[in-house]
Amino acid sequence: MQVILIIVPVVSLIFAAISGKMGDTSSAILAKSGEAVELVVSLCGIICFWSGMMRVAERAGLTENLAKLLSPIVGLLFKGIKRGGKAAGLITMNLAANVLGLGNASTPLGIAAMRAIAEESADFDGSAATDDMILLAVLNASSLQIIPATAAALRVSNGSQKPFDILPCVWMVSIYSVVVATVSAKLMCRIRRKT
Amino acid sequence: MGFTDWIIPLITVFVLIYAAVKRVDVFGAFCEGASEGLKTCADILPALVLLLVCIGMFRASGAVEFLTDALQPICKALGFPSEVVPLVILRPFSGSGSMAVYNEIASSVGADTFAERVAATLIGSSETTFYTAAVYFGAVKCKKTRCAVPAALTADCTAWIVCGAVVYLFFGR
C-alpha cells in the first residue's frame, strides 16, 4: 500500500508534465477530496440503515441461522473467521447482494464484513490484510452479478434491440474473472508467505 | 422494473416481522446498530480521501491515454476492437467514467455491433477494481493489502481478451 501510494502520484505527475495536463491533475486533487466526502455522505444513510437492520436481525437470531445455513460454502473459502459468526453472516449477505446486483446494498455490507473479519481474525495485526480480507475484496472487485442491469440500461439508451443478448457472454467472462482473481489471490498469498 | 426491486423491501419487512415475533426491542436495536454505522462512516472517510485523490490524479494526468496508445498494436494482433481499449483501461478506475466511454463507443459504432457488445459485456462483467479495493481496505484501515490488487488486476488484465473472444464466439463480427 505504502509503495502504491507513492508510485501512483509520482507517475501521475510525470504523465501530467508530459501531456500538459497539470491543470486537470491539480483540479482532480481538489475534486476527488470533495468526492470522497460526497461518497461517504451518500453511503452514510444506507450504511446506518443496514447496520441498524443487521443489529435487529442479530438480536432476533436471524444472522446466526443464515450464516449457519451457508457456513459450509463461506467456511470453505474463508478460513480465519468463526463458523456461524457475525463475519460469516455479513460475508454471506454481501456476496448475495452482489450476485443479485444490489450494488448499493452490497458495499455497506462489505464494509461491515471487513470490520467483522478484523475483529474475528486472531492473526490481524492492525496493518496487514488477512487472507480473508483479501479474498472478500477480490470477490467484490470482480463482478458476481447475474443480471447486469446497468449494462442493459446503457444498451437500451443507445438503441439496442436486445439488451440482454450478451447475458451468456457476461456470465462466462464473470466466471472467468472470479476464478482467476480467487485463484491468483490464493496463490500469490501463499508464495508471499513462504518468502 | 423486475424482481430485483422486490428484494430490499421484502428483506426489510421480513427482518422487522421476524424480530417482532422474537420479541426483540426493534427500535432500540436499530438505533444502536445505526449509530455504529455512523461511526464506520467517520472512520473510513480519512482513508478514502487519500485513496480517491490518488486514483483521480492518475486518471487526470493522461496516463490512461498513454496506456491506450501502447495497447493499440496488441489489439490489432488479437482482433480486439480498438474502439473499446479506452474502456478496458478506464474500467478499473472509474464506474461513471467507463459508462461515459461506453456511450461514446456505442454512439460511434452503433448498437448491436461487435464493438458495442464487447464494451457492454466488459461493463457487465467487471467492477471498478481500484475503487472497491480503496473502500474495502479503507474500512479496516489496512496499510498492507498484500496480493489483493495484483490478484484483481490479473483478472482484469486478461478478462478483456476473454471478453472479445466470447463475444466473437457467440455473435461473430
Interface residues (C-beta under 8 A of the other chain):
Chain A: M1 Q2 I4 L5 V8 P9 V11 S12 L13 I14 F15 A16 I18 S19 K21 D24 T25 S27 A28 I29 A31 K32 S33 E35 A36 V37 L39 V40 L43 C44 I47 C48 F49 W50 S51 G52 M53 M54 R55 V56 A57 E58 R59 A60 G61 L62 L100 G101 L102 A105 T107 P108 G110 I111 A112 M114 R115 I117 A118 F124 G126 S127 A128 A129 M133 I134 L136 A137 V138 N140 A141 S142 S143 Q145 I147 P148 A149 T150 A151 A152 L154 R155 S157 N158 G159 S160 Q161 K162 P163 D165 I166 P168 C169 V170 W171 M172 V173 S174 Y176 S177 V178 V180 A181 T182 S184 A185 M188 C189 R192
Chain B: T4 I7 I8 I11 T12 V15 L16 Y18 A19 V21 K22 V24 D25 V26 A29 F30 C31 E32 G33 A34 S35 E36 G37 L38 T40 C41 I44 L45 L48 V49 L50 L51 L52 V53 C54 I55 G56 M57 F58 R59 A60 S61 G62 A63 E65 F66 M99 Y102 N103 A106 S107 G110 A111 D112 E116 R117 A120 T121 L122 I123 G124 S125 S126 E127 T129 T132 A133 V135 Y136 F137 A139 V140 K141 C142 K143 K144 T145 R146 C147 A148 V149 P150 A151 A152 T154 A155 D156 T158 A159 V162 C163 V166 V167 F170 F171
